[in-house]
Amino acid sequence: MDSVANLIRAKISLILLTATLVTFFCAFTLAQDQVTLSKPLHLRWSFETNGTDNITPASDEGMIYVPLSDGVVISLQVADGELFWKSEIGGGISASPVADTRGVYVASESSQPPNSPYPQATGALRALSRQSGVTMWMRTLPSPFRGALISNQSILFGGTSDGRLYAIKKESGEILWVKYNSSPFNSSPVLSGNSLYVGDGVGNLLAVEQTTGQTLWRYRTHRALDNPVVVIEGSVFAGSRDGSVYAVNESTGRLRWRVRTGAAVQSIVAAGKCLLATSLDNFVYCLSPQRGVRLWKYRLAGRALARPLVLNDSALVTPLVGDEGVILSLQDGKKVNSIYVGEDNNTGASPLLSGNLILLTTRKGLLAFSSQAITATAQD
């Protein structure tokens, strides 16, 4: 009996040792493949296509879903850029899509029929199959979504051009609730805890309960809020067309601080010790989240419409002018690297990180970059 027990214990020890070695190997491999913006970045693949615009694609589980200007959505494999499927939904894509294991959720718009005596619905929301691009359900809306869609596990959220904020069930397309606002929405809602935060076209920042649509508080800035807010440690940060960045208490909606930049704020993003803000004065600002103190600023070659991609201690910014994406150190704002994309090839679509690849939407298609150089193989 003792010999059998010893044999069992030995086998268990071997299994545990094997599992430990596998875990170590996977962690080592992941560390080797991790993208580092400050190191040289190499083009892994490119996908050429016409019709890309300023709408950011969606990415999920090794796939990227790219909206084109002619109402087409294409699905590419992130690993190699191979086309997986193409879906023609018609009209035009009106907001950045979102994807998960259930499907790909795409907002579109159609034109109002000429000389029609009655108003027509011009917005639509579709759930496309991740495997085939076939429409699983469709919901017609009076007006199209703008900005970007966002979701939690079961609900889609988005704001429309006629000032409606929707919560829609992912599984069926059923409207859970709709909230009417006096001003249009043109930005992406942001989820934090049980709340949803979104800005409107006249400068209202709204905090809304996700499951009911009840307004928790409202704060008014001086101009439109067109970009997603940032929620950090009890504060909601918003960039306004009035040229200011606002910090508002997450619980009460009361102002904590306000800092002006040189022009309308185009985007803000959390970046470690920085709250990064891009402004239409062509500068990137690093602001302290605690007090709004400017820690550094960097002048770009042109305006940056896209949100920067932050990774570890660096940020990738893609100005519309020039032939590169600029990589800045978050420590001091100095340029530490760049990504060549081609002359005037950047768009307003934000860079994405998927696995160990950085994905850039350009005027001529998609580019995928990695920290790992492609090793040439010998030919027979």
ABEGO torsion letter per residue (X at the ends): XAAAAAAAAAAAAAAAAAAAAAAAAAAAAAAAABBBAABBBBBABBBBBBGBBABBBBBBGGBBBBBBAAGBBBBBBAAAGBBABBBBAEEBBABBBBBBAAEBBBBBBBBBBBGBABBBBABBBBBBBAAAGBBABBBBBABBBBEBBBBBAABBBBBBAAGBBBBBBAAAGBBABBBBBABBBABBBBBBEABBBBBBAAGBBBBBBAAAGBBABBBBBABBBABBBBBBGGBBBBBBAAGBBBBBBAAAGBBABBBBBABBBABBBBBEABBBBBBAAGBBBBBBAAAGBBABBBBBABBBABBBBBBEABBBBBBABEABBBBBBAAAGBBABBBBAEBGABBABBBBBBEABBBBBBAAEBBBBBABBBBBBBBX
